[in-house]
Amino acid sequence: MTAAEQFGATPDEIQQYGANLSIWEALKLLQRYAPLVGYAREFVTTLDPYKKALIVSDACEWVASQTQAQADDQLVKLLADVLKTQQGEALVRWCLLQVEAAR
């Protein structure tokens, strides 16, 4: 019984999520998606919520660039460009205030 099976994963889930990859296949996959690990590390170490939003937008741009579709690349780029303006920062900070006020 594999570790994935011990935790209740079905055979379909094991196949879908790559739990049956060899160590070399897993390292190759990790290498391919290493930029996301970098974004995650940067996100965790950043305290300012607005800067976290910028990191997420950069990560989304990278993910969108990994697909063959062009619409997602353009959409994410436009949204990231908006976030990087003074108005975008004001919008993000206003949204954060609304969430805090609702608590």
C-alpha distance (Angstrom), angle and dihedral (degrees) to the residues before:
residue distance angle dihedral
M1 . . .
T2 3.80 . .
A3 3.78 124.1 .
A4 3.80 90.0 -107.9
E5 3.79 90.7 54.5
Q6 3.80 90.8 47.9
F7 3.80 88.8 58.5
G8 3.79 91.7 52.2
A9 3.81 101.5 -98.4
T10 3.78 114.2 156.9
P11 3.82 120.0 -131.2
D12 3.82 88.9 -106.7
E13 3.82 91.3 53.4
I14 3.79 91.2 47.6
Q15 3.81 89.6 53.4
Q16 3.82 94.5 42.2
Y17 3.81 96.5 48.9
G18 3.79 97.8 37.7
A19 3.79 97.8 -115.1
N20 3.79 88.6 146.6
L21 3.82 95.7 59.2
S22 3.77 119.9 127.6
I23 3.79 117.3 -117.7
W24 3.82 89.8 -101.7
E25 3.79 93.0 50.3
A26 3.80 90.0 47.9
L27 3.82 91.8 50.2
K28 3.81 90.5 48.6
L29 3.81 89.8 51.2
L30 3.80 91.2 47.6
Q31 3.79 90.1 49.9
R32 3.79 91.6 51.2
Y33 3.81 92.5 51.1
A34 3.82 96.8 36.7
P35 3.82 92.0 116.6
L36 3.81 88.8 65.1
V37 3.79 89.6 54.3
G38 3.80 88.0 53.3
Y39 3.79 91.8 50.1
A40 3.81 90.3 48.3
R41 3.81 91.7 50.7
E42 3.79 91.0 49.0
F43 3.82 91.2 46.7
V44 3.80 92.6 52.4
T45 3.80 93.9 49.0
T46 3.81 95.3 46.3
L47 3.79 117.2 91.5
D48 3.80 102.6 -174.3
P49 3.84 110.0 88.5
Y50 3.81 92.5 -148.3
K51 3.80 91.5 54.0
K52 3.80 88.0 48.6
A53 3.81 88.1 55.4
L54 3.81 89.4 53.4
I55 3.80 91.0 50.7
V56 3.80 90.3 50.7
S57 3.80 90.7 49.4
D58 3.82 90.5 51.2
A59 3.80 90.0 49.1
C60 3.81 90.3 49.4
E61 3.79 90.1 51.5
W62 3.80 89.9 52.7
V63 3.81 92.6 48.4
A64 3.81 91.5 47.7
S65 3.80 90.0 51.2
Q66 3.81 89.4 59.0
T67 3.81 92.6 65.9
Q68 3.79 129.0 76.1
A69 3.82 92.6 -127.2
Q70 3.78 116.8 101.5
A71 3.80 98.0 -163.8
D72 3.80 93.9 68.3
D73 3.81 91.0 49.0
Q74 3.79 91.1 52.8
L75 3.80 95.2 43.5
V76 3.80 94.7 49.3
K77 3.82 91.4 45.1
L78 3.80 91.4 52.0
L79 3.79 92.4 48.3
A80 3.82 91.4 47.1
D81 3.81 90.3 49.9
V82 3.81 90.4 51.9
L83 3.81 91.9 49.2
K84 3.80 90.8 53.4
T85 3.81 93.1 59.7
Q86 3.81 125.5 87.4
Q87 3.80 89.1 -108.7
G88 3.81 90.8 50.8
E89 3.77 91.1 52.0
A90 3.79 90.1 48.1
L91 3.81 90.3 50.7
V92 3.81 93.2 50.3
R93 3.80 92.8 46.9
W94 3.83 91.0 47.3
C95 3.82 90.7 51.3
L96 3.79 90.0 50.2
L97 3.80 90.6 51.7
Q98 3.79 89.6 52.1
V99 3.80 91.1 53.0
E100 3.80 91.1 48.2
A101 3.79 91.8 48.2
A102 3.81 90.8 51.7
R103 3.81 92.5 56.9
